[in-house]
Amino acid sequence: MNSPNANQPIIYASQKKPSRWSPIVLGALGVGIVLVVLVVAVGIKIFHGVQKGTSEATAVGNSFIDYMGNHNYAAAYALFSTEARAGASINDLKSMENQIEDKHGAFVSHGQPKWYMHSHNGQASIYLTYPAKFAQSSDTISIKLVPSKEGYRVYYAHYAH
């Protein structure tokens, strides 16, 4: 057995080193971990809710543009919100599409939309902006969708040019 150094204290097995972690520090650390887990869980839930809403809104937006491009104005009109139906008719949709086709040619296709969500007075609206191809040129189509009992509905649609 080595002899202890005169400068080092002798520690017997029955002696315990004092803990660096007091119960208060450990408790605060535990509360902090719980809060981080809750924030992450809430963030994931919000993300999935937004993702679901934008997926549904995108499906409605895609259908609306396709119906308009294929001259199925009744189906496009059925995707309008109650407020939009009050301000427009099926004939208005036909007139709008005819004006666009006179300028750009027949509808060919649209790309994936860029989207953003806006909330006003507790109502979330989703704005979709699509690149669209026509026989003679390209354009941008913007659509505002609002939630309703039937799901997201078109509040308005606008061609950029």
Beta strands, then each sheet from edge to edge (+ up, - down):
strand 1: 107-110
strand 2: 114-120
strand 3: 123-134
strand 4: 138-148
strand 5: 151-159
sheet 1: 1+ 3- 2+
sheet 2: 1+ 3- 4+ 5-
end
